[in-house]
Amino acid sequence: MPRVGILGATGAVGGVLRELLRDWDDVRYFSSARSAGSELDGRLVEEATPEALEAGGLDLCFSAIGASASLELVPHVVRGGGVAIDKSSAWRMKPDVPLVVPEVNGDQALAHNGVIAVPNCSTIQLLVALKPLHDAAGLRSTRVATYQSVSGAGKQSMERLRAESVEEHDLRGDWTLEGEEFEEEAKIREETRKILELPQLPVSATCVRVPVPVGHAEPVWIETEEPLSPDQARELLAAAPSVRIEDFPTPGKAAGGDEALVGRIRRDPSAENGLALMVAGDNLRKGAALNAVQIAQLLVERSALAA
Ligand SMILES: NC(=O)c1ccc[n+]([C@@H]2O[C@H](COP(=O)([O-])OP(=O)(O)OC[C@H]3O[C@@H](n4cnc5c(N)ncnc54)[C@H](OP(=O)(O)O)[C@@H]3O)[C@@H](O)[C@H]2O)c1
């Protein structure tokens, strides 16, 4: 078993990582100075300093911290000889960093230079649903709306939602505008293009935060190059990894589970070869921690770690 670190072990994604890695032998927890010194699961939480990470002897480090802290700290993991699997947006679009959903482009993980990026939570659940349809009929365009839960904005937002009324809760707080669109909307487009290796794919996203604790819901509209009936799409999706067919996918049904729920598969009469579907997934699990652990398992299975 590799020697493992979790950066951001006290956070929302870090909490799920701790749960998923509970049977791994050698796991150390790191946080900022705020939580360092506390205990979780009977283990000391250490401060994530450059020195601690570089001299830590980690083979593998899951990074579940914000983008600017990741840009500062992850290079020290790599310098110390470890592979970092990073959940933030810091590394995703760098040309020499693989951006990986194991069911979609798992082989890319092996081509890393020390850092492997995990896509945005909304992108992951979208792509496990789109990949089998793309393989069968070729994607021509994708439009998606996201209804994203509050846990997607971290543990403090979850605590605020518990303490405030739905009317009081600021649902726009954490997304920045880049020109006319939210950064989140651009991420879905650019990450989808990179992962599917379709740099020109037309992708349009509209992202909305909703007062739901866990689980993102996404109505999706696609056009394909070849015709694909709703029945054919349903059959392909029923056989696809990390997908479960569900008549009416909702965040509540998806929360706590490992699969993207896909349903409401129907013809979209507004487009040639158009299909409409609904996807729901747990943003903290497949959308973040589980996808990262699956990348680690892939590296271990392919003997691609130094340990
Ligand atoms: N939540 C989701 O559904 C989701 C999905 C996909 C991607 N992500 C991404 O995953 C990352 C973590 O998100 P989250 O929702 O888990 O956030 P969170 O709940 O706010 O947790 C942040 C974690 O980062 C630690 N931290 C903050 N600043 C640090 C620093 N300078 N050095 C070391 N550790 C530091 C915090 O430690 P303290 O306890 O000491 O503050 C805490 O453990 C973010 O990049 C986020 O964009 C989140």
The ligand as an SDF file (V2000), in Angstrom:
LIG
                    3D

 48 52  0  0  0  0  0  0  0  0999 V2000
  -17.3150   20.3350   -2.3750 N   0  0  0  0  0  0  0  0  0  0  0  0
  -17.4280   19.7730   -3.5790 C   0  0  0  0  0  0  0  0  0  0  0  0
  -18.4610   19.1780   -3.9580 O   0  0  0  0  0  0  0  0  0  0  0  0
  -16.2780   19.8500   -4.5320 C   0  0  0  0  0  0  0  0  0  0  0  0
  -16.4200   19.1810   -5.7220 C   0  0  0  0  0  0  0  0  0  0  0  0
  -15.3980   19.2550   -6.6400 C   0  0  0  0  0  0  0  0  0  0  0  0
  -14.2530   19.9690   -6.3470 C   0  0  0  0  0  0  0  0  0  0  0  0
  -14.1320   20.6000   -5.1580 N   0  0  0  0  0  0  0  0  0  0  0  0
  -12.8760   21.3060   -4.8810 C   0  0  0  0  0  0  0  0  0  0  0  0
  -12.2030   20.5830   -3.8430 O   0  0  0  0  0  0  0  0  0  0  0  0
  -11.4600   21.5010   -3.0290 C   0  0  0  0  0  0  0  0  0  0  0  0
  -11.9230   21.3490   -1.5740 C   0  0  0  0  0  0  0  0  0  0  0  0
  -13.2910   21.6760   -1.5160 O   0  0  0  0  0  0  0  0  0  0  0  0
  -14.1710   21.4790   -0.2090 P   0  0  0  0  0  0  0  0  0  0  0  0
  -15.5710   21.6820   -0.6550 O   0  0  0  0  0  0  0  0  0  0  0  0
  -13.8080   20.2170    0.4970 O   0  0  0  0  0  0  0  0  0  0  0  0
  -13.6760   22.7590    0.6780 O   0  0  0  0  0  0  0  0  0  0  0  0
  -13.8450   23.0040    2.2530 P   0  0  0  0  0  0  0  0  0  0  0  0
  -14.9290   22.1860    2.8120 O   0  0  0  0  0  0  0  0  0  0  0  0
  -13.9040   24.4700    2.4190 O   0  0  0  0  0  0  0  0  0  0  0  0
  -12.4490   22.4630    2.8580 O   0  0  0  0  0  0  0  0  0  0  0  0
  -11.2300   23.1090    2.5580 C   0  0  0  0  0  0  0  0  0  0  0  0
  -10.0830   22.3150    3.1710 C   0  0  0  0  0  0  0  0  0  0  0  0
   -8.8730   22.9470    2.7640 O   0  0  0  0  0  0  0  0  0  0  0  0
   -8.0850   23.2200    3.9210 C   0  0  0  0  0  0  0  0  0  0  0  0
   -7.2920   24.4230    3.6580 N   0  0  0  0  0  0  0  0  0  0  0  0
   -7.7380   25.6820    3.4440 C   0  0  0  0  0  0  0  0  0  0  0  0
   -6.6930   26.5110    3.2040 N   0  0  0  0  0  0  0  0  0  0  0  0
   -5.5840   25.7590    3.2880 C   0  0  0  0  0  0  0  0  0  0  0  0
   -4.2030   26.0220    3.1790 C   0  0  0  0  0  0  0  0  0  0  0  0
   -3.7410   27.2590    2.9050 N   0  0  0  0  0  0  0  0  0  0  0  0
   -3.3250   25.0170    3.3370 N   0  0  0  0  0  0  0  0  0  0  0  0
   -3.7560   23.7620    3.5920 C   0  0  0  0  0  0  0  0  0  0  0  0
   -5.0720   23.4300    3.7250 N   0  0  0  0  0  0  0  0  0  0  0  0
   -5.9550   24.4200    3.5690 C   0  0  0  0  0  0  0  0  0  0  0  0
   -9.1050   23.4260    5.0320 C   0  0  0  0  0  0  0  0  0  0  0  0
   -8.4710   23.2450    6.2820 O   0  0  0  0  0  0  0  0  0  0  0  0
   -8.9730   23.9960    7.6310 P   0  0  0  0  0  0  0  0  0  0  0  0
   -9.9010   23.0530    8.3190 O   0  0  0  0  0  0  0  0  0  0  0  0
   -7.7080   24.1760    8.4030 O   0  0  0  0  0  0  0  0  0  0  0  0
   -9.6130   25.2760    7.2370 O   0  0  0  0  0  0  0  0  0  0  0  0
  -10.0880   22.2990    4.6920 C   0  0  0  0  0  0  0  0  0  0  0  0
   -9.5800   21.0610    5.1250 O   0  0  0  0  0  0  0  0  0  0  0  0
  -11.7140   22.8910   -3.6220 C   0  0  0  0  0  0  0  0  0  0  0  0
  -10.6730   23.1870   -4.5540 O   0  0  0  0  0  0  0  0  0  0  0  0
  -13.0230   22.7240   -4.3650 C   0  0  0  0  0  0  0  0  0  0  0  0
  -13.1760   23.6310   -5.4260 O   0  0  0  0  0  0  0  0  0  0  0  0
  -15.1210   20.5520   -4.2430 C   0  0  0  0  0  0  0  0  0  0  0  0
  1  2  1  0
  2  3  2  0
  2  4  1  0
  4  5  1  0
  4 48  2  0
  5  6  2  0
  6  7  1  0
  7  8  2  0
  8  9  1  0
  8 48  1  0
  9 10  1  0
  9 46  1  0
 10 11  1  0
 11 12  1  0
 11 44  1  0
 12 13  1  0
 13 14  1  0
 14 15  2  0
 14 16  1  0
 14 17  1  0
 17 18  1  0
 18 19  2  0
 18 20  1  0
 18 21  1  0
 21 22  1  0
 22 23  1  0
 23 24  1  0
 23 42  1  0
 24 25  1  0
 25 26  1  0
 25 36  1  0
 26 27  1  0
 26 35  1  0
 27 28  2  0
 28 29  1  0
 29 30  1  0
 29 35  2  0
 30 31  1  0
 30 32  2  0
 32 33  1  0
 33 34  2  0
 34 35  1  0
 36 37  1  0
 36 42  1  0
 37 38  1  0
 38 39  2  0
 38 40  1  0
 38 41  1  0
 42 43  1  0
 44 45  1  0
 44 46  1  0
 46 47  1  0
M  CHG  2   8   1  16  -1
M  END
$$$$
